[in-house]
Amino acid sequence: GNLATWNTGLKNWEHLPWHPADDPTDFNGVYTIRLVVEGQDGKTVEDRVTCEVGRAIAQCLPGIAISPDKRVVMRFPEQSLMHPFRVYTILPVSSVGEETPPVPAGTEYLGPVYRIREPGDKFIKDVVLEFTPASTELEKRQLDRIGVGQYDTEARKWVRLNTTRTTDGMKFRTVLTELPTPKAIYALLVDATKPRSMVTNEAGAAIAGITPVSASVL
């Protein structure tokens, strides 16, 4: 049965009456839920389950999924999903017990390697995957040598994705039409010799919430 409702993962819209816009609840990442039951004789029994908390995305509205460290964002336009709702998590592989794939020769990682769930999801519209590296990581780097990579778990190799970057080099983006199976693993890669990204003037504005026209019309 349902013992409780956890109001989390609902930051993409106002969910009344349980989750108003100013609700500070914003769990994101890996958590352990603990249930303790005490009997009439005073004895207790405890059970635990580990779960991942992500962001709920609605098919009819724009939304974002974001990693707990705020370095990686998936931007969903409205009507991009093939389901009414989906939940997506973007977590460093180190936090979910996954092995970090080997880095290709002549390449290094720029920040953590991330795993996105759920693998196998296909999108009706393009979904933007956006990386924001720390400014200290960009020092003395050639920005055009930085690009987004996707790890092919069956071929055991990194696949370079078409990558654009903002003029200041603070955001690197690629477009996703689906999440690969059996695992969707992504990272920023720095190549020692070849250019891997190009500059774009696209602003990449954050997804904004929808304001009701009136009390009864959205």
Salt bridges, closest charged atoms under 4 A:
ASP26 OD1 - ARG55 NH2 3.17
GLU46 OE1 - ARG34 NH1 3.33
GLU46 OE2 - ARG48 NE 2.58
GLU52 OE2 - ARG115 NH2 2.44
GLU52 OE2 - ARG117 NH1 3.38
GLU78 OE2 - LYS125 NZ 3.78
GLU98 OE2 - ARG115 NH1 3.58
GLU98 OE1 - LYS183 NZ 2.71
GLU108 OE2 - ARG141 NH1 2.69
GLU118 OE2 - ARG117 NH2 2.87
ASP121 OD1 - ARG86 NH2 2.89
GLU130 OE2 - ARG75 NH2 3.11
GLU130 OE2 - LYS171 NZ 3.69
GLU130 OE1 - ARG173 NE 2.64
GLU137 OE1 - ARG71 NH2 2.91
GLU178 OE1 - LYS122 NZ 2.71
ASP191 OD2 - ARG160 NH2 3.48
ASP191 OD2 - ARG196 NH2 3.02
